[in-house]
Amino acid sequence: MRQLSPSLDRSILGALEAAYSAGRSDVAEHLLCALECLCDEAGETTAVDEAYRIVCSDHSRGSKRLWHSRHDLKT
């Protein structure tokens, strides 16, 4: 298992949150994919869990939901 640089996953998470806040769900979706890849390789899910909370929280306020292939596979 590779060690994940804490700053890299947190940087991506910050960028995802900024993209989502700016209404760029298309960009946020790509950042979510990158975050999932990093966390899968490192065996960690904390940053991915936080990203999902950002998306779900924004969705509950009526914003457009990110459609992501990994979510579709899990349901």
N, C-alpha and C positions, 0 to 999 in steps of 0.2 A: 504494500500500500504506500502510495506517495504522500509525503507531507504537503499539505496545502498551505500556501503562504496566507496567513490571516488577513493581510492587507489586500490581497487580490480578491478574495471572495467578498470582503466588505466593500471594496471599491466598486465591484460589479453590482452589488446590492444597492449601493448609493446611486449608481447610474440608473439602475432599473427604477428606483423610486422617483428620481428626477424625470425620467422619460415618461413614466406613468402620470406624474403630476402635470406635466406639460401637454398631456393628451396624446402622446406618441405611443399608443399601445403596440403599434407595429415594432417599434424599436425595443420596447420593454419585453416583448415576446422573445426577441433574439437574445437579449441579455439574460432572460430566464433560462433559455436553452444552454447558454454558456455556463451559467451558475450551476445548473443540474449536472453538466459534464464534469465540472471541477469537483463538485461535492461527491459525485459518484466515484471518481478516481481516488479521492481522499478518504472515502468511507464516512464522511460527515454530512449531516443534513441541516444543521442549524441555520445557515444563511439561506438555504432553499426554503426551509419552513417559514422564515421571516418574509421571504419574497412572496410565498403563497398567501401569507396573511395580508400583505400590502394589496395584492390583487383581489382577494376576497373582501377585504374591508372597503376597497374602492367600489367593487361590484355591488355591495350592499347599499351603497349610496346612490346607485342608479347608473354608474358608468359602464361603458362597454366592457364585457368580459373578454379576457384573453382566451383564445381557443388554442390549446396546446396539445400536441399529439400524445405526450406522456399522460396527460390527464385523461384523454380519451381511452387510453389503454387500461387505466386503473379502474374505470367505471364500468 
